[in-house]
């Protein structure tokens, strides 16, 4: 009996234990990570959409690389043509750019269609799918942004090419032998081109400074045509020489601007390519990897680790810059910049403070800029100090330049570079860019409004009063004193008075060397310094005299002969006839006709033509003509410095 009871109790205990075990341990294992049907569908949609979009990214990248290659080849071919004084036909390149624009527009349409499934998604419940949906939106935004960046510069290129059509398509030969009509027609074509350029609204912001410079250089081309027109119509060989030399200079200036514009367009291509191979590619790769991970984890016991690196990106600025090595102070006004800054932000917009300074020469430049994912270009040119300058001799100077994050204080760039600051008197007669055309830079030494020139004018008036017994008491320029039958005599008399005044102020000719050798610097005193020192070499007396002529509202040209410099003064306004003035004739009293004849030579058009071709009559070289009226046209003006 006891044995039976024991067995029954044992069975009850076993049953109880078995029942207890079944209550504590589930019979079916429930996974810790699972997707709802809608989230799984969203994940599949995202994966397929991004996978398909990668072909668009690949096609866009292929287009960009082709544009990079085409642009590089264009720049090389164009520069070679200009170096060989040839003409470059850009028709083929323009056709490629137009085709590329059509291709970019097609890619933009493909992106818009491809992203529709992403844009239609509801907000997923799963955090990983939701993060992937947001990343997919960013991916397509970035892809479309790159496409639009291409379209922006392609559109601008095509717009400016169409705007230049009146000038580029002008047929000079269609006018036959009617040169004046042809010049007049070309002038109108250039004028229309300038108006077309000014009306363009598609120029990217980072290219606007260069494009404005380009428009200005084209407008100088008009001045060349004007000089050419009047040179022919007035049988004025001096104007024709000046026009020809101005044409050479502007060809260089305009072609440099065109190359720079293409370089900037190429810079945008480079930025798009960098974005495609970097940030866009990274987001696309992470999307496919993460969406695979989410799908594989569904029904498993581990939650996938979904991360997107773009979310953790720190705002940074990618900055490049270049700075000058040498500054000629008196040519500072014609410089475009001292430092050229190019900046692009990654990870978000950045506010930056840019500073630049050349202590002892410029004020401190400081500007706040906002750098975005679009290219920012900033030409930096600090303002020259208004006092305390000592530029009497060349020296090493320090160019300090910095770029600082305005919000965090982080320094992106901080550099102090040693540059050569030439003296205010240093003048390079030739350079690598312009060759002998840099002689136009002599315009920066003209100071018609300086104190010394004003004093010189007063002394010239005193000489006139003494010479005329009080009948002449002013410098009247091209007006008429009413004393002479020939109006040019008025100009003749004022030339004599100015030279006599220079002599009376104690200036004597210094027979020091004046070299036109390539690459050499020539030390050239400013007019006031010539007057105060009482001495000047030929180029200095020529500049002094030309400044005085300008001050009297008359037209002067500085002539560079082999090893010498002289001045030509137009006999009357728009006459096309000139007096040749030998400004080194010092001392000069203006006492008799022989002395005046040594100072002033009268020549007709044919004589001038022969003189300009071979002034010394020995085949040593011709004359380079600098028209003093081009000061404002070329923007080559003195900084107004006076020696301390």
FIVEX-417840 format. One line per field, with one value per residue (C-alpha): x, y, z; residue in three letters; residue number from 1. Coordinates in steps of 0.02 Angstrom, whole numbers, plus 50000, padded with zeros to 5 digits. Last residue first. Layout:
u (X, ...);
v (Y, ...);
w (Z, ...);
type (ALA, ...);
seq (NUM, ...);
***
This chain:
u (52940, 52922, 52749, 52629, 52479, 52443, 52480, 52353, 52342, 52155, 52173, 52038, 52077, 52258, 52227, 52235, 52424, 52441, 52599, 52689, 52830, 52952, 53050, 53213, 53401, 53381, 53500, 53383, 53374, 53184, 53156, 52972, 52902, 53008, 52954, 52770, 52797, 52876, 52729, 52602, 52687, 52825, 52858, 53004, 53005, 53149, 53288, 53174, 53137, 53323, 53343, 53189, 53255, 53245, 53151, 53266, 53307, 53429, 53386, 53340, 53297, 53113, 53141, 52963, 52888, 52740, 52589, 52452, 52296, 52194, 52074, 52103, 52251, 52438, 52442, 52593, 52726, 52847, 53021, 53108, 53278, 53372, 53281, 53137, 52994, 52873, 52756, 52597, 52515, 52341, 52304, 52200, 52332, 52363, 52388, 52526, 52606, 52600, 52678, 52822, 52860, 52843, 52964, 53085, 53084, 53104, 53252, 53345, 53298, 53377, 53327, 53291, 53130, 53068, 53111, 53030, 52870, 52868, 52890, 53064, 53095, 53210, 53211, 53192, 53265, 53173, 53203, 53323, 53243, 53383, 53398, 53572, 53609, 53624, 53537, 53450, 53433, 53287, 53313, 53136, 53182, 53215, 53045, 52968, 53057, 52991, 52815, 52822, 52891, 52752, 52625, 52688, 52676, 52498, 52442, 52540, 52429, 52287, 52379, 52331, 52399, 52350, 52173, 52234, 52133, 52078, 52170, 52251, 52223, 52380, 52358, 52417, 52453, 52453, 52555, 52714, 52703, 52865, 52843, 52662, 52705, 52848, 52731, 52603, 52739, 52784, 52604, 52596, 52754, 52677, 52525, 52641, 52734, 52573, 52510, 52359, 52440, 52532, 52588, 52695, 52556, 52550, 52725, 52632, 52602, 52781, 52707, 52674, 52858, 52820, 52642, 52635, 52818, 52865, 52948, 52986, 52983, 52966, 53032, 53004, 52877, 53004, 52979, 52895, 52964, 52858, 52885, 52733, 52643, 52515, 52362, 52230, 52085, 52098, 51960, 51874, 51716, 51584, 51683, 51790, 51954, 52044, 52213, 52338, 52491, 52601, 52769, 52885, 53059, 53127, 53134, 53179, 53086, 52926, 52905, 52721, 52665, 52502, 52352, 52392, 52350, 52185, 52197, 52167, 52083, 51998, 51867, 51803, 51667, 51620, 51451, 51447, 51436, 51559, 51483, 51603, 51658, 51786, 51944, 52083, 52210, 52278, 52418, 52602, 52688, 52611, 52551, 52380, 52251, 52102, 51959, 51827, 51724, 51543, 51524, 51384, 51361, 51454, 51583, 51616, 51705, 51835, 51944, 52048, 52152, 52279, 52355, 52215, 52167, 52321, 52299, 52298, 52455, 52560, 52647, 52680, 52763, 52722, 52814, 52774, 52586, 52472, 52382, 52237, 52152, 52022, 51915, 51805, 51740, 51574, 51594, 51513, 51420, 51260, 51361, 51429, 51265, 51240, 51124, 51178, 51059, 50951, 50999, 50880, 50836, 50670, 50727, 50916, 50947, 50831, 50907, 51085, 51043, 50969, 51127, 51245, 51140, 51124, 51305, 51364, 51248, 51298, 51482, 51462, 51371, 51501, 51657, 51660, 51509, 51565, 51740, 51667, 51551, 51695, 51805, 51667, 51646, 51833, 51820, 51698, 51825, 51964, 51851, 51825, 52013, 52050, 51928, 52002, 52178, 52116, 52043, 52201, 52318, 52213, 52195, 52382, 52406, 52257, 52329, 52490, 52396, 52291, 52445, 52529, 52370, 52353, 52531, 52509, 52370, 52302, 52149, 52024, 52145, 52200, 52023, 51957, 52105, 52089, 51903, 51937, 52062, 51938, 51810, 51934, 51937, 51753, 51804, 51923, 51782, 51668, 51806, 51833, 51648, 51660, 51805, 51713, 51552, 51626, 51589, 51412, 51371, 51332, 51155, 51083, 51156, 51106, 51280, 51349, 51220, 51257, 51443, 51407, 51303, 51449, 51569, 51455, 51439, 51628, 51642, 51528, 51627, 51788, 51715, 51648, 51821, 51904, 51799, 51914, 51798, 51664, 51623, 51800, 51763, 51628, 51568, 51525, 51628, 51575, 51387, 51393, 51465, 51296, 51274, 51441, 51394, 51232, 51312, 51445, 51316, 51202, 51346, 51396, 51224, 51185, 51336, 51287, 51110, 51174, 51276, 51125, 51017, 51139, 51149, 50960, 50947, 51068, 50990, 50819, 50898, 50980, 50810, 50736, 50886, 50861, 50676, 50722, 50843, 50720, 50578, 50410, 50436, 50376, 50269, 50361, 50306, 50470, 50568, 50460, 50476, 50667, 50696, 50583, 50670, 50842, 50799, 50741, 50906, 51000, 50907, 50949, 51132, 51130, 51054, 51185, 51323, 51264, 51272, 51446, 51504, 51434, 51527, 51688, 51665, 51629, 51777, 51879, 52046, 52131, 52320, 52449, 52555, 52536, 52349, 52328, 52427, 52321, 52161, 52223, 52273, 52112, 52005, 52096, 52067, 51884, 51858, 51941, 51843, 51683, 51714, 51746, 51584, 51483, 51554, 51512, 51333, 51320, 51384, 51266, 51122, 51177, 51180, 50999, 50944, 51025, 50953, 50777, 50793, 50857, 50732, 50586, 50645, 50662, 50490, 50412, 50495, 50431, 50254, 50259, 50319, 50499, 50569, 50704, 50701, 50640, 50505, 50564, 50415, 50383, 50403, 50500, 50426, 50249, 50308, 50434, 50301, 50192, 50338, 50380, 50200, 50188, 50347, 50282, 50115, 50205, 50312, 50157, 50072, 50227, 50241, 50056, 50079, 50230, 50138, 50000);
v (55565, 55534, 55576, 55436, 55470, 55285, 55322, 55268, 55126, 55096, 55056, 55178, 55300, 55325, 55299, 55486, 55477, 55380, 55274, 55253, 55127, 55190, 55084, 54992, 55005, 55022, 55169, 55314, 55359, 55368, 55212, 55166, 55306, 55434, 55372, 55382, 55553, 55619, 55555, 55636, 55806, 55851, 56000, 55987, 56077, 56100, 56131, 56246, 56343, 56370, 56430, 56543, 56640, 56663, 56507, 56496, 56311, 56222, 56088, 56016, 55843, 55869, 55853, 55890, 55824, 55932, 55838, 55833, 55724, 55885, 55816, 55957, 56058, 56037, 55863, 55849, 55716, 55678, 55600, 55447, 55368, 55203, 55140, 55263, 55260, 55402, 55475, 55545, 55708, 55784, 55951, 55986, 56099, 55967, 55840, 55948, 55964, 55775, 55752, 55867, 55773, 55605, 55660, 55734, 55567, 55461, 55567, 55565, 55692, 55820, 55962, 55844, 55935, 55947, 55767, 55712, 55804, 55718, 55541, 55468, 55317, 55174, 55052, 54867, 54750, 54598, 54641, 54784, 54955, 55042, 55225, 55269, 55433, 55591, 55692, 55840, 55989, 56048, 56213, 56280, 56399, 56250, 56173, 56346, 56362, 56192, 56241, 56409, 56332, 56202, 56340, 56440, 56293, 56256, 56434, 56427, 56281, 56407, 56486, 56669, 56712, 56830, 56773, 56670, 56524, 56372, 56208, 56220, 56392, 56411, 56585, 56766, 56810, 56996, 57041, 57091, 56932, 56852, 56911, 56852, 56688, 56657, 56690, 56569, 56436, 56466, 56439, 56280, 56214, 56247, 56144, 56008, 56003, 55999, 55847, 55857, 55803, 55657, 55537, 55396, 55267, 55300, 55223, 55057, 55068, 55007, 54839, 54816, 54770, 54593, 54584, 54431, 54392, 54572, 54720, 54898, 54861, 55021, 55049, 55225, 55181, 55059, 54873, 54768, 54592, 54465, 54364, 54263, 54259, 54122, 54073, 53969, 53868, 53945, 53886, 54028, 53927, 54044, 54159, 54016, 54100, 54132, 54217, 54314, 54415, 54480, 54528, 54647, 54633, 54798, 54917, 55098, 55264, 55176, 55246, 55265, 55351, 55411, 55354, 55170, 55067, 54973, 54783, 54683, 54515, 54424, 54308, 54152, 54047, 53881, 53812, 53694, 53850, 53980, 54134, 54281, 54409, 54533, 54609, 54700, 54784, 54945, 54930, 54973, 54973, 54807, 54709, 54650, 54515, 54454, 54336, 54300, 54144, 54092, 53910, 53822, 53636, 53470, 53528, 53710, 53769, 53907, 53991, 54141, 54251, 54359, 54524, 54566, 54642, 54751, 54916, 55023, 54938, 54996, 55132, 55008, 54875, 54718, 54552, 54374, 54381, 54263, 54101, 54020, 53855, 53823, 53672, 53729, 53607, 53574, 53413, 53260, 53149, 53137, 53108, 52948, 52856, 52721, 52572, 52442, 52298, 52236, 52059, 51912, 51883, 51894, 52042, 52055, 52011, 52150, 52281, 52232, 52241, 52414, 52466, 52409, 52485, 52651, 52655, 52637, 52776, 52893, 52864, 52890, 53054, 53116, 53072, 53017, 53123, 53271, 53270, 53259, 53404, 53508, 53469, 53521, 53683, 53716, 53686, 53831, 53933, 53882, 53929, 54102, 54117, 54069, 54201, 54331, 54292, 54302, 54474, 54542, 54470, 54534, 54695, 54724, 54686, 54797, 54936, 54923, 54939, 55082, 55176, 55157, 55215, 55363, 55413, 55386, 55517, 55527, 55607, 55476, 55333, 55379, 55431, 55257, 55168, 55270, 55228, 55045, 55041, 55128, 54995, 54860, 54945, 54894, 54712, 54729, 54797, 54652, 54530, 54616, 54597, 54413, 54388, 54467, 54373, 54199, 54147, 54214, 54106, 54209, 54170, 54347, 54413, 54591, 54664, 54536, 54580, 54765, 54728, 54625, 54767, 54887, 54763, 54748, 54937, 54959, 54823, 54921, 55081, 54989, 54916, 55085, 55160, 55019, 55034, 54924, 54773, 54792, 54605, 54569, 54628, 54496, 54508, 54337, 54348, 54526, 54508, 54329, 54375, 54358, 54183, 54129, 54214, 54117, 53951, 53967, 54023, 53876, 53754, 53836, 53818, 53650, 53571, 53639, 53576, 53398, 53406, 53469, 53328, 53199, 53288, 53295, 53113, 53056, 53170, 53093, 52920, 52964, 53013, 52848, 52756, 52840, 52790, 52611, 52602, 52681, 52563, 52650, 52718, 52894, 52873, 52847, 52949, 53047, 52886, 52812, 52977, 52978, 52893, 53011, 53169, 53089, 53039, 53216, 53286, 53159, 53219, 53400, 53350, 53267, 53421, 53529, 53412, 53427, 53617, 53606, 53489, 53607, 53751, 53650, 53618, 53801, 53865, 53916, 53979, 54118, 54134, 54245, 54092, 54116, 54146, 53982, 53886, 53964, 53910, 53733, 53713, 53790, 53683, 53523, 53557, 53596, 53437, 53328, 53401, 53392, 53208, 53176, 53265, 53164, 53000, 53054, 53091, 52921, 52836, 52935, 52886, 52703, 52722, 52774, 52595, 52533, 52681, 52641, 52452, 52474, 52608, 52505, 52350, 52449, 52525, 52354, 52289, 52442, 52410, 52226, 52267, 52228, 52112, 52111, 52013, 51847, 51743, 51564, 51440, 51315, 51447, 51400, 51439, 51363, 51202, 51176, 51188, 51061, 50940, 50971, 50943, 50786, 50722, 50765, 50679, 50525, 50519, 50537, 50394, 50285, 50321, 50282, 50116, 50071, 50118, 50000);
w (47610, 47423, 47357, 47310, 47200, 47168, 46986, 46856, 46732, 46713, 46528, 46472, 46612, 46563, 46376, 46337, 46362, 46198, 46212, 46045, 46023, 45893, 45770, 45772, 45744, 45556, 45549, 45514, 45698, 45700, 45592, 45572, 45678, 45584, 45413, 45461, 45541, 45384, 45281, 45398, 45404, 45525, 45640, 45759, 45927, 46049, 45924, 45826, 45985, 46011, 45832, 45844, 45994, 46181, 46234, 46385, 46389, 46504, 46458, 46288, 46359, 46316, 46128, 46072, 45909, 45860, 45798, 45666, 45680, 45697, 45829, 45953, 45897, 45868, 45945, 46059, 46031, 46172, 46173, 46245, 46206, 46194, 46038, 46028, 46152, 46111, 46241, 46167, 46217, 46194, 46276, 46429, 46509, 46644, 46506, 46432, 46605, 46629, 46456, 46506, 46666, 46579, 46442, 46570, 46661, 46505, 46450, 46615, 46747, 46862, 46977, 47122, 47169, 46990, 46947, 47111, 47066, 46896, 46965, 46951, 46839, 46893, 46748, 46783, 46656, 46588, 46406, 46376, 46353, 46443, 46490, 46547, 46632, 46527, 46660, 46581, 46696, 46802, 46893, 46901, 46760, 46646, 46681, 46655, 46487, 46434, 46485, 46395, 46235, 46231, 46266, 46117, 45998, 46056, 46018, 45855, 45803, 45781, 45631, 45612, 45783, 45924, 45962, 46108, 46037, 46140, 46126, 46297, 46374, 46478, 46548, 46548, 46367, 46321, 46476, 46383, 46281, 46344, 46524, 46532, 46449, 46572, 46718, 46643, 46630, 46813, 46864, 46760, 46844, 47013, 46963, 46901, 47067, 47167, 47071, 46955, 46791, 46874, 46736, 46805, 46791, 46603, 46593, 46606, 46418, 46407, 46455, 46269, 46254, 46310, 46371, 46484, 46514, 46550, 46468, 46520, 46706, 46806, 46980, 47047, 47181, 47249, 47229, 47362, 47348, 47439, 47598, 47643, 47809, 47814, 47914, 47829, 47899, 48071, 48188, 48281, 48300, 48229, 48113, 48048, 48005, 47839, 47850, 47746, 47794, 47653, 47725, 47635, 47561, 47500, 47354, 47384, 47399, 47447, 47622, 47658, 47818, 47746, 47642, 47656, 47501, 47503, 47515, 47355, 47374, 47229, 47307, 47223, 47303, 47224, 47278, 47428, 47534, 47600, 47679, 47677, 47806, 47745, 47816, 47723, 47836, 47761, 47638, 47620, 47790, 47839, 47686, 47741, 47713, 47814, 47774, 47906, 47874, 47893, 47845, 47751, 47774, 47769, 47643, 47605, 47446, 47436, 47304, 47358, 47243, 47336, 47279, 47159, 46992, 46977, 46881, 47038, 47103, 46955, 47056, 47194, 47085, 47182, 47174, 47227, 47207, 47301, 47266, 47355, 47393, 47526, 47570, 47712, 47842, 47925, 48021, 47945, 48067, 47966, 47807, 47886, 47882, 48013, 48032, 48160, 48126, 48274, 48323, 48351, 48171, 48078, 47974, 47993, 47810, 47749, 47864, 47816, 47632, 47661, 47753, 47614, 47475, 47567, 47623, 47442, 47382, 47524, 47487, 47300, 47328, 47454, 47355, 47174, 47130, 47234, 47160, 46984, 47021, 47090, 46939, 46819, 46917, 46901, 46714, 46703, 46800, 46681, 46535, 46608, 46639, 46459, 46396, 46512, 46452, 46271, 46307, 46389, 46257, 46112, 46209, 46211, 46026, 45980, 46089, 45990, 45826, 45893, 45954, 45785, 45698, 45816, 45779, 45591, 45581, 45405, 45486, 45422, 45448, 45624, 45666, 45629, 45709, 45867, 45876, 45842, 45985, 46099, 46053, 46103, 46272, 46285, 46260, 46408, 46517, 46470, 46517, 46684, 46720, 46672, 46791, 46937, 46894, 46888, 47069, 47052, 46902, 46744, 46688, 46694, 46532, 46486, 46507, 46387, 46254, 46274, 46254, 46098, 46026, 46050, 45971, 45819, 45809, 45813, 45681, 45567, 45593, 45560, 45399, 45346, 45371, 45277, 45119, 45014, 45020, 45153, 45150, 45208, 45385, 45409, 45589, 45657, 45816, 45856, 45828, 45897, 46067, 46153, 46080, 46155, 46318, 46326, 46277, 46412, 46540, 46503, 46521, 46685, 46764, 46684, 46767, 46937, 46904, 46878, 47038, 47134, 47061, 47128, 47295, 47311, 47256, 47390, 47521, 47488, 47495, 47662, 47733, 47676, 47749, 47917, 47913, 47866, 48011, 48134, 48087, 48078, 47902, 47859, 47703, 47540, 47389, 47376, 47369, 47231, 47135, 47143, 46975, 46880, 46940, 46918, 46739, 46701, 46767, 46662, 46507, 46550, 46571, 46399, 46318, 46404, 46347, 46167, 46180, 46256, 46118, 45986, 46068, 46060, 45874, 45838, 45939, 45786, 45850, 45754, 45748, 45828, 45867, 46054, 46027, 45933, 46064, 46201, 46114, 46086, 46269, 46334, 46219, 46266, 46451, 46418, 46316, 46448, 46592, 46491, 46455, 46639, 46683, 46558, 46626, 46803, 46750, 46668, 46826, 46935, 46821, 46832, 47021, 47014, 46980, 47141, 47235, 47177, 47204, 47382, 47427, 47362, 47455, 47616, 47592, 47563, 47722, 47814, 47749, 47796, 47969, 48001, 48133, 48264, 48431, 48355, 48450, 48494, 48502, 48648, 48775, 48934, 49109, 49092, 49009, 49148, 49284, 49196, 49186, 49368, 49420, 49318, 49397, 49570, 49535, 49472, 49628, 49738, 49646, 49660, 49844, 49870, 49783, 49889, 50049, 50000);
type (UNK, UNK, UNK, UNK, UNK, UNK, UNK, UNK, UNK, UNK, UNK, UNK, UNK, UNK, UNK, UNK, UNK, UNK, UNK, UNK, UNK, UNK, UNK, UNK, UNK, UNK, UNK, UNK, UNK, UNK, UNK, UNK, UNK, UNK, UNK, UNK, UNK, UNK, UNK, UNK, UNK, UNK, UNK, UNK, UNK, UNK, UNK, UNK, UNK, UNK, UNK, UNK, UNK, UNK, UNK, UNK, UNK, UNK, UNK, UNK, UNK, UNK, UNK, UNK, UNK, UNK, UNK, UNK, UNK, UNK, UNK, UNK, UNK, UNK, UNK, UNK, UNK, UNK, UNK, UNK, UNK, UNK, UNK, UNK, UNK, UNK, UNK, UNK, UNK, UNK, UNK, UNK, UNK, UNK, UNK, UNK, UNK, UNK, UNK, UNK, UNK, UNK, UNK, UNK, UNK, UNK, UNK, UNK, UNK, UNK, UNK, UNK, UNK, UNK, UNK, UNK, UNK, UNK, UNK, UNK, UNK, UNK, UNK, UNK, UNK, UNK, UNK, UNK, UNK, UNK, UNK, UNK, UNK, UNK, UNK, UNK, UNK, UNK, UNK, UNK, UNK, UNK, UNK, UNK, UNK, UNK, UNK, UNK, UNK, UNK, UNK, UNK, UNK, UNK, UNK, UNK, UNK, UNK, UNK, UNK, UNK, UNK, UNK, UNK, UNK, UNK, UNK, UNK, UNK, UNK, UNK, UNK, UNK, UNK, UNK, UNK, UNK, UNK, UNK, UNK, UNK, UNK, UNK, UNK, UNK, UNK, UNK, UNK, UNK, UNK, UNK, UNK, UNK, UNK, UNK, UNK, UNK, UNK, UNK, UNK, UNK, UNK, UNK, UNK, UNK, UNK, UNK, UNK, UNK, UNK, UNK, UNK, UNK, UNK, UNK, UNK, UNK, UNK, UNK, UNK, UNK, UNK, UNK, UNK, UNK, UNK, UNK, UNK, UNK, UNK, UNK, UNK, UNK, UNK, UNK, UNK, UNK, UNK, UNK, UNK, UNK, UNK, UNK, UNK, UNK, UNK, UNK, UNK, UNK, UNK, UNK, UNK, UNK, UNK, UNK, UNK, UNK, UNK, UNK, UNK, UNK, UNK, UNK, UNK, UNK, UNK, UNK, UNK, UNK, UNK, UNK, UNK, UNK, UNK, UNK, UNK, UNK, UNK, UNK, UNK, UNK, UNK, UNK, UNK, UNK, UNK, UNK, UNK, UNK, UNK, UNK, UNK, UNK, UNK, UNK, UNK, UNK, UNK, UNK, UNK, UNK, UNK, UNK, UNK, UNK, UNK, UNK, UNK, UNK, UNK, UNK, UNK, UNK, UNK, UNK, UNK, UNK, UNK, UNK, UNK, UNK, UNK, UNK, UNK, UNK, UNK, UNK, UNK, UNK, UNK, UNK, UNK, UNK, UNK, UNK, UNK, UNK, UNK, UNK, UNK, UNK, UNK, UNK, UNK, UNK, UNK, UNK, UNK, UNK, UNK, UNK, UNK, UNK, UNK, UNK, UNK, UNK, UNK, UNK, UNK, UNK, UNK, UNK, UNK, UNK, UNK, UNK, UNK, UNK, UNK, UNK, UNK, UNK, UNK, UNK, UNK, UNK, UNK, UNK, UNK, UNK, UNK, UNK, UNK, UNK, UNK, UNK, UNK, UNK, UNK, UNK, UNK, UNK, UNK, UNK, UNK, UNK, UNK, UNK, UNK, UNK, UNK, UNK, UNK, UNK, UNK, UNK, UNK, UNK, UNK, UNK, UNK, UNK, UNK, UNK, UNK, UNK, UNK, UNK, UNK, UNK, UNK, UNK, UNK, UNK, UNK, UNK, UNK, UNK, UNK, UNK, UNK, UNK, UNK, UNK, UNK, UNK, UNK, UNK, UNK, UNK, UNK, UNK, UNK, UNK, UNK, UNK, UNK, UNK, UNK, UNK, UNK, UNK, UNK, UNK, UNK, UNK, UNK, UNK, UNK, UNK, UNK, UNK, UNK, UNK, UNK, UNK, UNK, UNK, UNK, UNK, UNK, UNK, UNK, UNK, UNK, UNK, UNK, UNK, UNK, UNK, UNK, UNK, UNK, UNK, UNK, UNK, UNK, UNK, UNK, UNK, UNK, UNK, UNK, UNK, UNK, UNK, UNK, UNK, UNK, UNK, UNK, UNK, UNK, UNK, UNK, UNK, UNK, UNK, UNK, UNK, UNK, UNK, UNK, UNK, UNK, UNK, UNK, UNK, UNK, UNK, UNK, UNK, UNK, UNK, UNK, UNK, UNK, UNK, UNK, UNK, UNK, UNK, UNK, UNK, UNK, UNK, UNK, UNK, UNK, UNK, UNK, UNK, UNK, UNK, UNK, UNK, UNK, UNK, UNK, UNK, UNK, UNK, UNK, UNK, UNK, UNK, UNK, UNK, UNK, UNK, UNK, UNK, UNK, UNK, UNK, UNK, UNK, UNK, UNK, UNK, UNK, UNK, UNK, UNK, UNK, UNK, UNK, UNK, UNK, UNK, UNK, UNK, UNK, UNK, UNK, UNK, UNK, UNK, UNK, UNK, UNK, UNK, UNK, UNK, UNK, UNK, UNK, UNK, UNK, UNK, UNK, UNK, UNK, UNK, UNK, UNK, UNK, UNK, UNK, UNK, UNK, UNK, UNK, UNK, UNK, UNK, UNK, UNK, UNK, UNK, UNK, UNK, UNK, UNK, UNK, UNK, UNK, UNK, UNK, UNK, UNK, UNK, UNK, UNK, UNK, UNK, UNK, UNK, UNK, UNK, UNK, UNK, UNK);
seq (644, 643, 642, 641, 640, 639, 638, 637, 636, 635, 634, 633, 632, 631, 630, 629, 628, 627, 626, 625, 624, 623, 622, 621, 620, 619, 618, 617, 616, 615, 614, 613, 612, 611, 610, 609, 608, 607, 606, 605, 604, 603, 602, 601, 600, 599, 598, 597, 596, 595, 594, 593, 592, 591, 590, 589, 588, 587, 586, 585, 584, 583, 582, 581, 580, 579, 578, 577, 576, 575, 574, 573, 572, 571, 570, 569, 568, 567, 566, 565, 564, 563, 562, 561, 560, 559, 558, 557, 556, 555, 554, 553, 552, 551, 550, 549, 548, 547, 546, 545, 544, 543, 542, 541, 540, 539, 538, 537, 536, 535, 534, 533, 532, 531, 530, 529, 528, 527, 526, 525, 524, 523, 522, 521, 520, 519, 518, 517, 516, 515, 514, 513, 512, 511, 510, 509, 508, 507, 506, 505, 504, 503, 502, 501, 500, 499, 498, 497, 496, 495, 494, 493, 492, 491, 490, 489, 488, 487, 486, 485, 484, 483, 482, 481, 480, 479, 478, 477, 476, 475, 474, 473, 472, 471, 470, 469, 468, 467, 466, 465, 464, 463, 462, 461, 460, 459, 458, 457, 456, 455, 454, 453, 452, 451, 450, 449, 448, 447, 446, 445, 444, 443, 442, 441, 440, 439, 438, 437, 436, 435, 434, 433, 432, 431, 430, 429, 428, 427, 426, 425, 424, 423, 422, 421, 420, 419, 418, 417, 416, 415, 414, 413, 412, 411, 410, 409, 408, 407, 406, 405, 404, 403, 402, 401, 400, 399, 398, 397, 396, 395, 394, 393, 392, 391, 390, 389, 388, 387, 386, 385, 384, 383, 382, 381, 380, 379, 378, 377, 376, 375, 374, 373, 372, 371, 370, 369, 368, 367, 366, 365, 364, 363, 362, 361, 360, 359, 358, 357, 356, 355, 354, 353, 352, 351, 350, 349, 348, 347, 346, 345, 344, 343, 342, 341, 340, 339, 338, 337, 336, 335, 334, 333, 332, 331, 330, 329, 328, 327, 326, 325, 324, 323, 322, 321, 320, 319, 318, 317, 316, 315, 314, 313, 312, 311, 310, 309, 308, 307, 306, 305, 304, 303, 302, 301, 300, 299, 298, 297, 296, 295, 294, 293, 292, 291, 290, 289, 288, 287, 286, 285, 284, 283, 282, 281, 280, 279, 278, 277, 276, 275, 274, 273, 272, 271, 270, 269, 268, 267, 266, 265, 264, 263, 262, 261, 260, 259, 258, 257, 256, 255, 254, 253, 252, 251, 250, 249, 248, 247, 246, 245, 244, 243, 242, 241, 240, 239, 238, 237, 236, 235, 234, 233, 232, 231, 230, 229, 228, 227, 226, 225, 224, 223, 222, 221, 220, 219, 218, 217, 216, 215, 214, 213, 212, 211, 210, 209, 208, 207, 206, 205, 204, 203, 202, 201, 200, 199, 198, 197, 196, 195, 194, 193, 192, 191, 190, 189, 188, 187, 186, 185, 184, 183, 182, 181, 180, 179, 178, 177, 176, 175, 174, 173, 172, 171, 170, 169, 168, 167, 166, 165, 164, 163, 162, 161, 160, 159, 158, 157, 156, 155, 154, 153, 152, 151, 150, 149, 148, 147, 146, 145, 144, 143, 142, 141, 140, 139, 138, 137, 136, 135, 134, 133, 132, 131, 130, 129, 128, 127, 126, 125, 124, 123, 122, 121, 120, 119, 118, 117, 116, 115, 114, 113, 112, 111, 110, 109, 108, 107, 106, 105, 104, 103, 102, 101, 100, 99, 98, 97, 96, 95, 94, 93, 92, 91, 90, 89, 88, 87, 86, 85, 84, 83, 82, 81, 80, 79, 78, 77, 76, 75, 74, 73, 72, 71, 70, 69, 68, 67, 66, 65, 64, 63, 62, 61, 60, 59, 58, 57, 56, 55, 54, 53, 52, 51, 50, 49, 48, 47, 46, 45, 44, 43, 42, 41, 40, 39, 38, 37, 36, 35, 34, 33, 32, 31, 30, 29, 28, 27, 26, 25, 24, 23, 22, 21, 20, 19, 18, 17, 16, 15, 14, 13, 12, 11, 10, 9, 8, 7, 6, 5, 4, 3, 2, 1);
***
